[in-house]
Amino acid sequence: MMIDHIGIAVDALDDAVKLYRRILKISKEEFAVSQDEKVKTALLWFDNGMLELLEPAGREGAVADFIKKRGPGIHHIAVSVDNLDDSLRKASENGFAVVPPGARRGIRGNRVAFIHPRSLKGVLLELCETTTQK
Ligand code: ZN
């Protein structure tokens, strides 16, 4: 298990990308829009890690709500897991809240799931399945 990426809520994606370009050595950039999650994203890759910048695509959605409540900043931490189903089973057996229940497709097409911050002392944790194609 290792850190896959850190998700950062931003109010203006282009401005945030320009800011990070000024201080970080970015090896690859990818941009995408997720209608399901109601976000525009920029994935900023480094030699060994990635930042996922998230701008709300509209007034609704989890990231829009996050910014309304807390302002821009670190939104979630994502770890890679070998087997998402095993990880979700373990999480529910131990009483962790998965939101929404079960796995879904992440921005990169891989299967992901989120553990609610109320289960983890205020941290939203994303589980990213990176090794299998289902
Ligand atoms: Zn993420």
Backbone and ligand atoms as CSV (ligand in chain L), in Angstrom:
chain,resi,resn,atom,element,x,y,z
A,1,MET,N,N,0.849,-1.191,0.000
A,1,MET,CA,C,0.000,0.000,0.000
A,1,MET,C,C,0.881,1.235,0.000
A,2,MET,N,N,0.544,2.190,-0.858
A,2,MET,CA,C,1.308,3.442,-0.876
A,2,MET,C,C,0.383,4.590,-1.240
A,3,ILE,N,N,0.850,5.807,-1.008
A,3,ILE,CA,C,0.060,6.976,-1.390
A,3,ILE,C,C,-0.018,7.015,-2.915
A,4,ASP,N,N,-1.229,7.123,-3.453
A,4,ASP,CA,C,-1.413,7.233,-4.897
A,4,ASP,C,C,-1.426,8.696,-5.323
A,5,HIS,N,N,-2.202,9.490,-4.620
A,5,HIS,CA,C,-2.233,10.925,-4.913
A,5,HIS,C,C,-2.866,11.678,-3.747
A,6,ILE,N,N,-2.786,12.993,-3.823
A,6,ILE,CA,C,-3.470,13.861,-2.876
A,6,ILE,C,C,-4.443,14.719,-3.678
A,7,GLY,N,N,-5.692,14.728,-3.242
A,7,GLY,CA,C,-6.724,15.519,-3.912
A,7,GLY,C,C,-6.838,16.887,-3.257
A,8,ILE,N,N,-6.811,17.935,-4.078
A,8,ILE,CA,C,-6.835,19.307,-3.572
A,8,ILE,C,C,-7.994,20.059,-4.223
A,9,ALA,N,N,-8.883,20.591,-3.399
A,9,ALA,CA,C,-10.003,21.378,-3.905
A,9,ALA,C,C,-9.520,22.789,-4.216
A,10,VAL,N,N,-9.833,23.253,-5.423
A,10,VAL,CA,C,-9.415,24.604,-5.829
A,10,VAL,C,C,-10.638,25.347,-6.379
A,11,ASP,N,N,-10.596,26.679,-6.303
A,11,ASP,CA,C,-11.731,27.431,-6.832
A,11,ASP,C,C,-11.515,27.862,-8.278
A,12,ALA,N,N,-10.277,27.796,-8.767
A,12,ALA,CA,C,-9.988,28.151,-10.163
A,12,ALA,C,C,-8.855,27.246,-10.647
A,13,LEU,N,N,-9.222,26.266,-11.465
A,13,LEU,CA,C,-8.266,25.226,-11.869
A,13,LEU,C,C,-7.056,25.803,-12.614
A,14,ASP,N,N,-7.316,26.664,-13.601
A,14,ASP,CA,C,-6.207,27.193,-14.403
A,14,ASP,C,C,-5.214,27.974,-13.540
A,15,ASP,N,N,-5.740,28.771,-12.639
A,15,ASP,CA,C,-4.857,29.541,-11.752
A,15,ASP,C,C,-4.035,28.609,-10.860
A,16,ALA,N,N,-4.691,27.563,-10.356
A,16,ALA,CA,C,-3.989,26.630,-9.464
A,16,ALA,C,C,-2.883,25.887,-10.220
A,17,VAL,N,N,-3.175,25.452,-11.445
A,17,VAL,CA,C,-2.152,24.746,-12.239
A,17,VAL,C,C,-0.952,25.664,-12.467
A,18,LYS,N,N,-1.230,26.919,-12.832
A,18,LYS,CA,C,-0.125,27.879,-13.053
A,18,LYS,C,C,0.705,28.054,-11.789
A,19,LEU,N,N,0.032,28.093,-10.653
A,19,LEU,CA,C,0.733,28.251,-9.381
A,19,LEU,C,C,1.657,27.063,-9.102
A,20,TYR,N,N,1.127,25.853,-9.263
A,20,TYR,CA,C,1.944,24.663,-8.994
A,20,TYR,C,C,3.091,24.528,-9.995
A,21,ARG,N,N,2.853,24.967,-11.249
A,21,ARG,CA,C,3.942,24.912,-12.238
A,21,ARG,C,C,5.131,25.762,-11.803
A,22,ARG,N,N,4.851,26.822,-11.055
A,22,ARG,CA,C,5.919,27.742,-10.652
A,22,ARG,C,C,6.837,27.152,-9.589
A,23,ILE,N,N,6.330,26.183,-8.823
A,23,ILE,CA,C,7.153,25.690,-7.712
A,23,ILE,C,C,7.498,24.206,-7.788
A,24,LEU,N,N,6.829,23.465,-8.688
A,24,LEU,CA,C,7.053,22.020,-8.734
A,24,LEU,C,C,7.562,21.591,-10.100
A,25,LYS,N,N,8.289,20.500,-10.110
A,25,LYS,CA,C,8.759,19.924,-11.371
A,25,LYS,C,C,7.740,18.863,-11.805
A,26,ILE,N,N,6.856,19.265,-12.678
A,26,ILE,CA,C,5.752,18.400,-13.109
A,26,ILE,C,C,6.186,17.676,-14.378
A,27,SER,N,N,6.040,16.353,-14.384
A,27,SER,CA,C,6.492,15.592,-15.552
A,27,SER,C,C,5.378,15.371,-16.569
A,28,LYS,N,N,4.128,15.411,-16.125
A,28,LYS,CA,C,3.012,15.201,-17.052
A,28,LYS,C,C,1.763,15.852,-16.467
A,29,GLU,N,N,0.936,16.422,-17.329
A,29,GLU,CA,C,-0.330,17.009,-16.893
A,29,GLU,C,C,-1.467,16.379,-17.687
A,30,GLU,N,N,-2.547,16.053,-16.998
A,30,GLU,CA,C,-3.748,15.540,-17.665
A,30,GLU,C,C,-4.942,16.325,-17.159
A,31,PHE,N,N,-5.849,16.636,-18.053
A,31,PHE,CA,C,-7.055,17.382,-17.680
A,31,PHE,C,C,-8.286,16.572,-18.058
A,32,ALA,N,N,-9.286,16.607,-17.193
A,32,ALA,CA,C,-10.506,15.844,-17.467
A,32,ALA,C,C,-11.674,16.491,-16.738
A,33,VAL,N,N,-12.865,16.173,-17.223
A,33,VAL,CA,C,-14.087,16.613,-16.546
A,33,VAL,C,C,-14.873,15.363,-16.197
A,34,SER,N,N,-15.337,15.296,-14.949
A,34,SER,CA,C,-16.193,14.193,-14.531
A,34,SER,C,C,-17.589,14.740,-14.275
A,35,GLN,N,N,-18.533,14.362,-15.152
A,35,GLN,CA,C,-19.919,14.815,-14.938
A,35,GLN,C,C,-20.491,14.153,-13.693
A,36,ASP,N,N,-20.117,12.881,-13.460
A,36,ASP,CA,C,-20.636,12.165,-12.290
A,36,ASP,C,C,-20.239,12.866,-10.997
A,37,GLU,N,N,-18.967,13.245,-10.918
A,37,GLU,CA,C,-18.469,13.871,-9.688
A,37,GLU,C,C,-18.658,15.382,-9.695
A,38,LYS,N,N,-19.078,15.915,-10.843
A,38,LYS,CA,C,-19.283,17.371,-10.993
A,38,LYS,C,C,-18.005,18.146,-10.691
A,39,VAL,N,N,-16.892,17.680,-11.284
A,39,VAL,CA,C,-15.614,18.372,-11.106
A,39,VAL,C,C,-14.831,18.432,-12.411
A,40,LYS,N,N,-14.029,19.475,-12.516
A,40,LYS,CA,C,-12.976,19.553,-13.534
A,40,LYS,C,C,-11.688,19.216,-12.804
A,41,THR,N,N,-10.845,18.398,-13.424
A,41,THR,CA,C,-9.640,17.973,-12.726
A,41,THR,C,C,-8.389,18.235,-13.559
A,42,ALA,N,N,-7.318,18.460,-12.844
A,42,ALA,CA,C,-5.980,18.483,-13.442
A,42,ALA,C,C,-5.146,17.497,-12.630
A,43,LEU,N,N,-4.566,16.520,-13.323
A,43,LEU,CA,C,-3.670,15.576,-12.669
A,43,LEU,C,C,-2.251,16.035,-12.962
A,44,LEU,N,N,-1.519,16.351,-11.907
A,44,LEU,CA,C,-0.138,16.829,-12.052
A,44,LEU,C,C,0.780,15.717,-11.567
A,45,TRP,N,N,1.515,15.122,-12.501
A,45,TRP,CA,C,2.353,13.958,-12.187
A,45,TRP,C,C,3.784,14.372,-11.910
A,46,PHE,N,N,4.362,13.696,-10.962
A,46,PHE,CA,C,5.789,13.838,-10.655
A,46,PHE,C,C,6.458,12.502,-10.943
A,47,ASP,N,N,7.757,12.432,-10.648
A,47,ASP,CA,C,8.458,11.169,-10.859
A,47,ASP,C,C,7.798,10.055,-10.059
A,48,ASN,N,N,7.293,10.404,-8.887
A,48,ASN,CA,C,6.769,9.356,-8.038
A,48,ASN,C,C,5.595,9.860,-7.202
A,49,GLY,N,N,4.551,10.266,-7.885
A,49,GLY,CA,C,3.368,10.732,-7.197
A,49,GLY,C,C,2.550,11.660,-8.072
A,50,MET,N,N,1.426,12.101,-7.534
A,50,MET,CA,C,0.519,12.911,-8.338
A,50,MET,C,C,-0.348,13.771,-7.420
A,51,LEU,N,N,-0.595,15.003,-7.869
A,51,LEU,CA,C,-1.602,15.846,-7.238
A,51,LEU,C,C,-2.821,15.878,-8.142
A,52,GLU,N,N,-3.988,15.766,-7.533
A,52,GLU,CA,C,-5.247,15.800,-8.273
A,52,GLU,C,C,-5.974,17.083,-7.868
A,53,LEU,N,N,-5.939,18.083,-8.751
A,53,LEU,CA,C,-6.617,19.339,-8.451
A,53,LEU,C,C,-8.064,19.227,-8.909
A,54,LEU,N,N,-8.973,19.657,-8.048
A,54,LEU,CA,C,-10.409,19.484,-8.296
A,54,LEU,C,C,-11.120,20.826,-8.211
A,55,GLU,N,N,-11.710,21.243,-9.324
A,55,GLU,CA,C,-12.522,22.457,-9.313
A,55,GLU,C,C,-13.974,22.068,-9.530
A,56,PRO,N,N,-14.899,22.571,-8.719
A,56,PRO,CA,C,-16.307,22.235,-8.942
A,56,PRO,C,C,-16.737,22.650,-10.352
A,57,ALA,N,N,-17.468,21.763,-11.033
A,57,ALA,CA,C,-18.045,22.090,-12.337
A,57,ALA,C,C,-19.504,22.469,-12.088
A,58,GLY,N,N,-19.702,23.634,-11.521
A,58,GLY,CA,C,-21.057,24.065,-11.158
A,58,GLY,C,C,-21.156,24.296,-9.660
A,59,ARG,N,N,-22.391,24.572,-9.218
A,59,ARG,CA,C,-22.593,24.943,-7.817
A,59,ARG,C,C,-22.833,23.740,-6.923
A,60,GLU,N,N,-23.108,22.584,-7.527
A,60,GLU,CA,C,-23.449,21.397,-6.746
A,60,GLU,C,C,-22.297,20.402,-6.746
A,61,GLY,N,N,-22.371,19.455,-5.822
A,61,GLY,CA,C,-21.393,18.379,-5.789
A,61,GLY,C,C,-20.548,18.426,-4.533
A,62,ALA,N,N,-19.857,17.317,-4.284
A,62,ALA,CA,C,-19.101,17.169,-3.044
A,62,ALA,C,C,-17.972,18.200,-2.940
A,63,VAL,N,N,-17.291,18.484,-4.054
A,63,VAL,CA,C,-16.174,19.439,-3.992
A,63,VAL,C,C,-16.701,20.864,-3.824
A,64,ALA,N,N,-17.820,21.183,-4.490
A,64,ALA,CA,C,-18.438,22.503,-4.304
A,64,ALA,C,C,-18.837,22.684,-2.842
A,65,ASP,N,N,-19.438,21.649,-2.262
A,65,ASP,CA,C,-19.841,21.725,-0.849
A,65,ASP,C,C,-18.623,21.892,0.069
A,66,PHE,N,N,-17.566,21.157,-0.255
A,66,PHE,CA,C,-16.341,21.231,0.543
A,66,PHE,C,C,-15.802,22.668,0.554
A,67,ILE,N,N,-15.723,23.283,-0.633
A,67,ILE,CA,C,-15.177,24.647,-0.723
A,67,ILE,C,C,-16.078,25.645,-0.003
A,68,LYS,N,N,-17.406,25.441,-0.121
A,68,LYS,CA,C,-18.331,26.336,0.600
A,68,LYS,C,C,-18.090,26.267,2.116
A,69,LYS,N,N,-17.855,25.058,2.612
A,69,LYS,CA,C,-17.681,24.883,4.063
A,69,LYS,C,C,-16.293,25.262,4.550
A,70,ARG,N,N,-15.268,24.840,3.801
A,70,ARG,CA,C,-13.897,24.955,4.321
A,70,ARG,C,C,-12.977,25.832,3.505
A,71,GLY,N,N,-13.396,26.179,2.286
A,71,GLY,CA,C,-12.502,26.904,1.390
A,71,GLY,C,C,-11.582,25.924,0.675
A,72,PRO,N,N,-10.774,26.417,-0.278
A,72,PRO,CA,C,-9.857,25.543,-1.013
A,72,PRO,C,C,-8.834,24.904,-0.075
A,73,GLY,N,N,-8.349,23.729,-0.463
A,73,GLY,CA,C,-7.331,23.066,0.351
A,73,GLY,C,C,-7.342,21.567,0.123
A,74,ILE,N,N,-6.617,20.856,0.968
A,74,ILE,CA,C,-6.524,19.395,0.811
A,74,ILE,C,C,-7.905,18.772,1.030
A,75,HIS,N,N,-8.349,18.028,0.041
A,75,HIS,CA,C,-9.698,17.445,0.043
A,75,HIS,C,C,-9.673,15.982,0.440
A,76,HIS,N,N,-8.719,15.228,-0.107
A,76,HIS,CA,C,-8.608,13.813,0.263
A,76,HIS,C,C,-7.200,13.298,0.019
A,77,ILE,N,N,-6.927,12.163,0.644
A,77,ILE,CA,C,-5.681,11.436,0.422
A,77,ILE,C,C,-6.067,10.103,-0.195
A,78,ALA,N,N,-5.333,9.693,-1.220
A,78,ALA,CA,C,-5.655,8.444,-1.909
A,78,ALA,C,C,-4.509,7.453,-1.765
A,79,VAL,N,N,-4.861,6.234,-1.418
A,79,VAL,CA,C,-3.867,5.165,-1.349
A,79,VAL,C,C,-4.207,4.113,-2.388
A,80,SER,N,N,-3.179,3.471,-2.914
A,80,SER,CA,C,-3.408,2.389,-3.872
A,80,SER,C,C,-3.629,1.093,-3.108
A,81,VAL,N,N,-4.536,0.282,-3.617
A,81,VAL,CA,C,-4.791,-1.026,-3.014
A,81,VAL,C,C,-4.774,-2.070,-4.137
A,82,ASP,N,N,-4.344,-3.276,-3.777
A,82,ASP,CA,C,-4.280,-4.354,-4.770
A,82,ASP,C,C,-5.666,-4.852,-5.140
A,83,ASN,N,N,-6.520,-4.964,-4.128
A,83,ASN,CA,C,-7.835,-5.545,-4.354
A,83,ASN,C,C,-8.874,-4.703,-3.626
A,84,LEU,N,N,-9.607,-3.912,-4.390
A,84,LEU,CA,C,-10.554,-2.975,-3.781
A,84,LEU,C,C,-11.665,-3.708,-3.039
A,85,ASP,N,N,-12.140,-4.815,-3.594
A,85,ASP,CA,C,-13.224,-5.553,-2.930
A,85,ASP,C,C,-12.785,-6.032,-1.551
A,86,ASP,N,N,-11.562,-6.550,-1.452
A,86,ASP,CA,C,-11.043,-6.980,-0.146
A,86,ASP,C,C,-10.956,-5.802,0.819
A,87,SER,N,N,-10.474,-4.665,0.305
A,87,SER,CA,C,-10.329,-3.478,1.153
A,87,SER,C,C,-11.688,-2.987,1.634
A,88,LEU,N,N,-12.689,-3.024,0.750
A,88,LEU,CA,C,-14.031,-2.567,1.138
A,88,LEU,C,C,-14.664,-3.524,2.140
A,89,ARG,N,N,-14.428,-4.809,1.958
A,89,ARG,CA,C,-14.953,-5.794,2.904
A,89,ARG,C,C,-14.352,-5.548,4.294
A,90,LYS,N,N,-13.046,-5.358,4.305
A,90,LYS,CA,C,-12.355,-5.096,5.571
A,90,LYS,C,C,-12.878,-3.810,6.217
A,91,ALA,N,N,-13.088,-2.766,5.388
A,91,ALA,CA,C,-13.580,-1.488,5.913
A,91,ALA,C,C,-14.962,-1.653,6.533
A,92,SER,N,N,-15.854,-2.352,5.835
A,92,SER,CA,C,-17.213,-2.460,6.387
A,92,SER,C,C,-17.243,-3.400,7.592
A,93,GLU,N,N,-16.426,-4.444,7.583
A,93,GLU,CA,C,-16.348,-5.333,8.753
A,93,GLU,C,C,-15.895,-4.569,10.003
A,94,ASN,N,N,-15.088,-3.537,9.781
A,94,ASN,CA,C,-14.563,-2.770,10.903
A,94,ASN,C,C,-15.353,-1.494,11.173
A,95,GLY,N,N,-16.504,-1.366,10.504
A,95,GLY,CA,C,-17.407,-0.269,10.819
A,95,GLY,C,C,-17.087,1.059,10.168
A,96,PHE,N,N,-16.244,1.057,9.144
A,96,PHE,CA,C,-15.940,2.303,8.446
A,96,PHE,C,C,-17.059,2.622,7.458
A,97,ALA,N,N,-17.373,3.913,7.317
A,97,ALA,CA,C,-18.431,4.336,6.404
A,97,ALA,C,C,-17.850,4.556,5.014
A,98,VAL,N,N,-18.353,3.798,4.036
A,98,VAL,CA,C,-17.926,3.957,2.639
A,98,VAL,C,C,-18.982,4.813,1.950
A,99,VAL,N,N,-18.533,5.890,1.291
A,99,VAL,CA,C,-19.480,6.820,0.658
A,99,VAL,C,C,-19.166,7.054,-0.816
A,100,PRO,N,N,-20.149,6.981,-1.710
A,100,PRO,CA,C,-21.374,6.213,-1.496
A,100,PRO,C,C,-21.000,4.747,-1.378
A,101,PRO,N,N,-21.906,3.894,-0.922
A,101,PRO,CA,C,-21.516,2.494,-0.709
A,101,PRO,C,C,-20.968,1.848,-1.988
A,102,GLY,N,N,-19.887,1.112,-1.857
A,102,GLY,CA,C,-19.356,0.362,-2.994
A,102,GLY,C,C,-18.364,1.132,-3.835
A,103,ALA,N,N,-17.878,0.448,-4.874
A,103,ALA,CA,C,-16.848,1.015,-5.744
A,103,ALA,C,C,-17.481,1.761,-6.912
A,104,ARG,N,N,-16.701,2.649,-7.503
A,104,ARG,CA,C,-17.111,3.337,-8.731
A,104,ARG,C,C,-15.875,3.597,-9.574
A,105,ARG,N,N,-16.081,4.157,-10.761
A,105,ARG,CA,C,-14.955,4.459,-11.646
A,105,ARG,C,C,-14.354,5.811,-11.276
A,106,GLY,N,N,-13.047,5.827,-11.136
A,106,GLY,CA,C,-12.353,7.078,-10.869
A,106,GLY,C,C,-12.089,7.825,-12.164
A,107,ILE,N,N,-11.476,8.971,-12.051
A,107,ILE,CA,C,-11.225,9.846,-13.192
A,107,ILE,C,C,-10.292,9.172,-14.214
A,108,ARG,N,N,-9.455,8.251,-13.740
A,108,ARG,CA,C,-8.533,7.553,-14.634
A,108,ARG,C,C,-9.091,6.221,-15.125
A,109,GLY,N,N,-10.344,5.942,-14.803
A,109,GLY,CA,C,-10.967,4.709,-15.271
A,109,GLY,C,C,-10.770,3.524,-14.343
A,110,ASN,N,N,-9.982,3.708,-13.293
A,110,ASN,CA,C,-9.767,2.619,-12.342
A,110,ASN,C,C,-10.894,2.600,-11.308
A,111,ARG,N,N,-11.016,1.510,-10.574
A,111,ARG,CA,C,-12.052,1.410,-9.553
A,111,ARG,C,C,-11.577,2.097,-8.273
A,112,VAL,N,N,-12.456,2.913,-7.691
A,112,VAL,CA,C,-12.120,3.646,-6.471
A,112,VAL,C,C,-13.294,3.580,-5.497
A,113,ALA,N,N,-13.017,3.888,-4.236
A,113,ALA,CA,C,-14.051,4.017,-3.210
A,113,ALA,C,C,-13.531,4.996,-2.171
A,114,PHE,N,N,-14.469,5.585,-1.423
A,114,PHE,CA,C,-14.092,6.600,-0.438
A,114,PHE,C,C,-14.562,6.197,0.954
A,115,ILE,N,N,-13.682,6.384,1.926
A,115,ILE,CA,C,-14.038,6.214,3.333
A,115,ILE,C,C,-14.385,7.605,3.884
A,116,HIS,N,N,-15.558,7.705,4.475
A,116,HIS,CA,C,-16.056,9.003,4.958
A,116,HIS,C,C,-15.159,9.573,6.071
A,117,PRO,N,N,-14.964,10.893,6.067
A,117,PRO,CA,C,-14.118,11.519,7.100
A,117,PRO,C,C,-14.569,11.241,8.530
A,118,ARG,N,N,-15.866,10.975,8.735
A,118,ARG,CA,C,-16.319,10.717,10.122
A,118,ARG,C,C,-15.726,9.419,10.660
A,119,SER,N,N,-15.283,8.548,9.752
A,119,SER,CA,C,-14.657,7.296,10.178
A,119,SER,C,C,-13.160,7.434,10.401
A,120,LEU,N,N,-12.577,8.555,9.937
A,120,LEU,CA,C,-11.114,8.683,9.956
A,120,LEU,C,C,-10.648,10.036,10.495
A,121,LYS,N,N,-11.289,10.473,11.569
A,121,LYS,CA,C,-10.830,11.693,12.244
A,121,LYS,C,C,-10.709,12.885,11.302
A,122,GLY,N,N,-11.704,13.028,10.406
A,122,GLY,CA,C,-11.749,14.213,9.558
A,122,GLY,C,C,-11.052,14.092,8.219
A,123,VAL,N,N,-10.503,12.903,7.896
A,123,VAL,CA,C,-9.799,12.733,6.624
A,123,VAL,C,C,-10.639,11.875,5.678
A,124,LEU,N,N,-10.884,12.395,4.474
A,124,LEU,CA,C,-11.533,11.616,3.423
A,124,LEU,C,C,-10.454,10.777,2.744
A,125,LEU,N,N,-10.609,9.452,2.793
A,125,LEU,CA,C,-9.601,8.546,2.235
A,125,LEU,C,C,-10.153,7.869,0.990
A,126,GLU,N,N,-9.423,7.989,-0.110
A,126,GLU,CA,C,-9.804,7.314,-1.356
A,126,GLU,C,C,-8.960,6.052,-1.492
A,127,LEU,N,N,-9.630,4.946,-1.779
A,127,LEU,CA,C,-8.928,3.685,-2.061
A,127,LEU,C,C,-8.928,3.514,-3.576
A,128,CYS,N,N,-7.745,3.406,-4.170
A,128,CYS,CA,C,-7.627,3.303,-5.630
A,128,CYS,C,C,-7.097,1.926,-5.998
A,129,GLU,N,N,-7.874,1.215,-6.778
A,129,GLU,CA,C,-7.378,-0.073,-7.263
A,129,GLU,C,C,-6.548,0.191,-8.506
A,130,THR,N,N,-5.294,-0.148,-8.422
A,130,THR,CA,C,-4.395,0.231,-9.524
A,130,THR,C,C,-3.790,-0.962,-10.238
A,131,THR,N,N,-3.945,-2.146,-9.678
A,131,THR,CA,C,-3.220,-3.276,-10.262
A,131,THR,C,C,-4.081,-4.219,-11.066
A,132,THR,N,N,-5.391,-4.111,-10.977
A,132,THR,CA,C,-6.237,-5.065,-11.710
A,132,THR,C,C,-7.193,-4.329,-12.625
A,133,GLN,N,N,-7.580,-4.955,-13.685
A,133,GLN,CA,C,-8.578,-4.416,-14.607
A,133,GLN,C,C,-9.831,-5.272,-14.474
A,134,LYS,N,N,-10.928,-4.668,-14.045
A,134,LYS,CA,C,-12.186,-5.434,-13.922
A,134,LYS,C,C,-13.262,-4.790,-14.752
L,1,ZN,ZN,ZN,-8.623,11.318,-5.814
